[in-house]
């Protein structure tokens, strides 16, 4: 079975790689690192080596055995485009995704230029499959170059995870972007998220016809602040086509 998850915008997780290293301020209080390091040194535990970057080849074919269609977040405990992950291994991940086309795969990275370059090589003269969604994390307005990397990529569905949102995004060019997720930081050192930062992103998504998903306010516990914004749950997903129509799930 696929790994169960409490992440609101997906059904399951698949981690053919675990572990990572910090690349920007959004990584400062990484939940995956905090979880993994609890088990460092525990013999036989999957995180015996904590959050060290680790390839898990025995997991590469797992989605092929999951017959019920799922929305699968790839590498919730790592970054597939970390420079320590060989492209030959990334190839194997993509081969599995291409074969398991009854699922929808969601890849999220902070190494957006590596993602763009890889995808444009793999799908030169074509476009990534519709069931493979490709995204980047953007934590504040200083990281908007990652959005431009996404816009230059041969992808069918492109998305942004603006989480943890630790500062205002300011004006964004959302051309070619299909979906934006926003969420506050969680954990014992969570940085507060101002409601106006969220509204600014939501309003720009609405103006551009981009699906908007508000995941959480965050806090010491992820669910402690709830996920309503101005009295409404925003749970939009990108449509299955390249049109700007969206499917709303559970919106109030």
C-alpha positions as CSV (number, residue, x, y, z in Angstrom):
1,X,0.0,0.0,0.0
2,X,1.0,3.6,-0.5
3,X,2.1,5.5,2.5
4,X,-0.8,7.2,4.2
5,X,-0.6,10.9,4.7
6,X,-2.4,13.8,6.4
7,X,-1.4,16.2,3.6
8,X,-4.7,17.7,2.4
9,X,-3.8,18.0,-1.3
10,X,-2.7,14.4,-1.9
11,X,-3.8,10.8,-1.2
12,X,-0.5,9.0,-0.6
13,X,3.3,9.5,-0.5
14,X,6.1,7.6,-2.3
15,X,9.6,8.1,-1.1
16,X,12.2,6.4,-3.4
17,X,14.6,8.9,-1.9
18,X,14.8,10.2,1.7
19,X,16.9,12.9,3.3
20,X,18.0,16.2,2.1
21,X,20.1,19.4,2.8
22,X,18.9,22.9,3.4
23,X,18.9,25.3,0.4
24,X,17.0,28.4,1.6
25,X,15.1,29.9,4.5
26,X,12.0,27.8,3.9
27,X,14.1,24.8,4.9
28,X,15.1,26.1,8.3
29,X,12.5,24.2,10.3
30,X,12.0,21.2,8.0
31,X,9.3,18.8,9.2
32,X,10.9,15.9,7.4
33,X,14.3,16.5,9.0
34,X,12.7,16.9,12.4
35,X,10.8,13.6,12.1
36,X,13.8,11.6,10.6
37,X,16.4,12.7,13.1
38,X,14.3,11.3,16.0
39,X,15.3,7.9,14.8
40,X,19.0,8.4,14.0
41,X,21.0,5.5,15.4
42,X,18.0,3.2,16.0
43,X,19.2,-0.1,14.5
44,X,17.0,-1.4,11.6
45,X,14.7,1.7,11.5
46,X,14.1,3.2,8.1
47,X,15.6,6.4,9.4
48,X,18.5,4.8,11.2
49,X,20.8,7.3,9.4
50,X,18.5,10.2,10.2
51,X,18.0,12.8,7.4
52,X,21.1,11.8,5.4
53,X,20.4,11.6,1.7
54,X,19.5,8.0,0.9
55,X,18.5,6.3,-2.3
56,X,15.8,3.6,-1.8
57,X,16.0,1.5,-5.0
58,X,13.8,-1.2,-3.4
59,X,10.9,1.3,-3.5
60,X,11.2,2.3,-7.1
61,X,8.4,0.0,-8.5
62,X,6.0,0.4,-5.6
63,X,3.3,2.4,-7.4
64,X,3.0,-0.2,-10.0
65,X,1.4,-2.6,-7.4
66,X,-1.1,0.0,-6.2
67,X,-4.1,-0.8,-8.4
68,X,-6.5,1.8,-7.1
69,X,-5.8,5.2,-8.7
70,X,-4.2,7.6,-6.2
71,X,-2.8,11.1,-6.1
72,X,0.8,10.5,-5.0
73,X,3.2,13.0,-3.6
74,X,6.7,11.9,-4.7
75,X,9.4,12.3,-2.1
76,X,7.6,14.0,0.8
77,X,10.7,13.2,2.8
78,X,13.3,14.4,0.3
79,X,13.9,16.4,-2.9
80,X,14.2,14.3,-6.0
81,X,16.3,17.0,-7.7
82,X,18.9,17.3,-4.9
83,X,22.3,17.4,-6.6
84,X,23.2,14.2,-4.7
85,X,20.6,12.1,-6.6
86,X,22.1,10.7,-9.8
87,X,20.1,11.5,-13.0
88,X,20.1,7.7,-13.7
89,X,18.1,7.2,-10.5
90,X,15.7,10.1,-11.5
91,X,15.2,8.3,-14.8
92,X,14.0,5.2,-13.0
93,X,11.5,7.3,-10.9
94,X,10.2,8.8,-14.1
95,X,10.0,5.4,-15.8
96,X,7.8,4.1,-13.0
97,X,5.5,7.2,-13.2
98,X,5.2,7.0,-17.0
99,X,4.1,3.3,-16.7
100,X,1.7,3.8,-13.7
101,X,-0.4,6.2,-15.7
102,X,-3.6,5.5,-13.7
103,X,-2.1,7.5,-10.8
104,X,-1.4,11.2,-10.6
105,X,2.1,12.0,-9.4
106,X,3.1,15.3,-7.8
107,X,6.8,16.2,-7.7
108,X,7.8,19.2,-5.7
109,X,11.4,20.6,-5.5
110,X,13.3,23.7,-4.4
111,X,15.9,22.9,-7.0
112,X,13.7,24.2,-9.8
113,X,16.4,24.9,-12.4
114,X,17.5,21.2,-12.1
115,X,13.9,20.1,-12.5
116,X,13.4,22.3,-15.6
117,X,16.6,21.2,-17.2
118,X,15.9,17.5,-16.6
119,X,12.3,17.7,-17.9
120,X,13.3,19.7,-21.0
121,X,15.9,17.1,-21.8
122,X,13.6,14.1,-21.2
123,X,10.7,15.6,-23.1
124,X,12.6,17.5,-25.7
125,X,10.2,18.4,-28.5
126,X,7.2,17.1,-26.5
127,X,5.7,17.7,-23.0
128,X,5.6,15.8,-19.7
129,X,2.6,13.5,-19.3
130,X,-0.6,15.0,-18.0
131,X,-0.6,12.7,-15.0
132,X,2.8,13.9,-13.8
133,X,2.4,17.3,-12.1
134,X,5.6,19.3,-11.5
135,X,6.0,22.0,-8.9
136,X,8.4,24.1,-6.9
137,X,8.4,25.6,-3.4
138,X,8.5,29.3,-3.0
139,X,8.5,30.7,0.5
140,X,8.6,34.4,0.0
141,X,9.1,37.1,-2.7
142,X,12.8,36.7,-2.8
143,X,12.5,33.2,-4.4
144,X,10.3,34.1,-7.4
145,X,13.1,33.0,-9.8
146,X,11.8,29.5,-9.2
147,X,8.5,30.5,-10.7
148,X,10.3,31.5,-13.9
149,X,12.1,28.2,-14.0
150,X,8.7,26.5,-13.9
151,X,7.4,28.7,-16.7
152,X,10.2,27.6,-18.9
153,X,9.5,23.9,-18.5
154,X,7.9,21.4,-20.9
155,X,5.2,20.3,-18.3
156,X,1.5,19.7,-18.6
157,X,0.6,20.7,-15.1
158,X,2.8,23.2,-13.3
159,X,2.3,24.2,-9.6
160,X,3.7,26.2,-6.8
161,X,3.8,25.3,-3.1
162,X,4.0,28.6,-1.3
163,X,4.7,26.9,2.0
164,X,5.9,27.7,4.5
165,X,4.9,31.3,3.6
166,X,7.3,33.3,5.7
167,X,7.0,36.7,4.0
168,X,5.0,38.5,1.4
169,X,5.1,37.3,-2.1
170,X,4.4,40.6,-3.8
171,X,3.3,40.8,-7.4
172,X,3.6,37.4,-9.2
173,X,3.6,36.4,-12.9
174,X,1.4,33.3,-12.9
175,X,1.4,32.8,-16.6
176,X,1.5,29.1,-17.3
177,X,1.0,28.1,-13.7
178,X,-2.0,25.8,-13.0
179,X,-2.1,25.5,-9.3
180,X,-0.9,27.3,-6.2
181,X,-0.9,25.8,-2.7
182,X,-0.4,28.1,0.4
183,X,0.3,27.1,3.9
184,X,1.8,28.3,7.2
185,X,4.7,26.7,9.0
186,X,4.2,24.1,11.7
187,X,6.3,22.8,14.6
188,X,7.8,24.1,17.8
189,X,9.6,27.0,16.0
190,X,6.9,27.9,13.5
191,X,7.2,31.4,12.1
192,X,3.8,33.2,11.9
193,X,2.1,33.8,8.6
194,X,0.2,37.1,8.2
195,X,-3.3,36.8,6.7
196,X,-2.7,39.5,4.2
197,X,0.2,37.5,2.7
198,X,-2.2,34.7,2.0
199,X,-5.0,37.0,0.7
200,X,-2.4,38.6,-1.7
201,X,-1.6,35.2,-3.3
202,X,-5.3,34.1,-3.3
203,X,-6.4,37.3,-5.1
204,X,-3.7,37.0,-7.7
205,X,-4.7,33.4,-8.4
206,X,-8.4,34.4,-8.7
207,X,-7.5,37.2,-11.1
208,X,-5.3,34.9,-13.2
209,X,-7.8,32.0,-13.2
210,X,-5.3,29.7,-11.3
211,X,-6.5,27.1,-8.9
212,X,-5.9,28.0,-5.3
213,X,-5.5,25.6,-2.3
214,X,-5.2,26.9,1.2
215,X,-3.6,24.1,3.2
216,X,-3.2,25.4,6.8
217,X,-2.5,28.4,9.1
218,X,0.1,26.3,10.9
219,X,1.4,26.7,14.4
220,X,2.9,24.3,16.9
221,X,0.7,21.6,15.5
222,X,-0.2,21.6,11.7
223,X,-3.9,21.5,12.2
224,X,-4.1,23.8,15.3
225,X,-5.0,26.9,13.2
226,X,-7.5,25.2,10.9
227,X,-7.6,26.0,7.1
228,X,-10.3,28.5,6.5
229,X,-9.5,31.8,5.0
230,X,-12.1,34.6,5.3
231,X,-14.7,32.0,6.4
232,X,-14.1,29.6,3.5
233,X,-12.0,26.5,2.7
234,X,-10.1,26.9,-0.5
235,X,-9.6,23.4,-2.0
236,X,-9.2,24.0,-5.7
237,X,-7.3,21.6,-7.9
238,X,-6.0,22.1,-11.4
239,X,-8.3,20.8,-14.1
240,X,-7.4,17.7,-16.2
241,X,-7.0,19.9,-19.2
242,X,-4.9,22.9,-20.1
243,X,-7.9,25.2,-19.8
244,X,-8.2,27.5,-16.8
245,X,-11.3,25.8,-15.5
246,X,-10.8,24.3,-12.0
247,X,-12.4,21.6,-10.0
248,X,-13.4,22.7,-6.5
249,X,-13.4,20.1,-3.8
250,X,-15.0,20.8,-0.4
251,X,-15.0,24.5,-0.9
252,X,-17.4,26.3,1.5
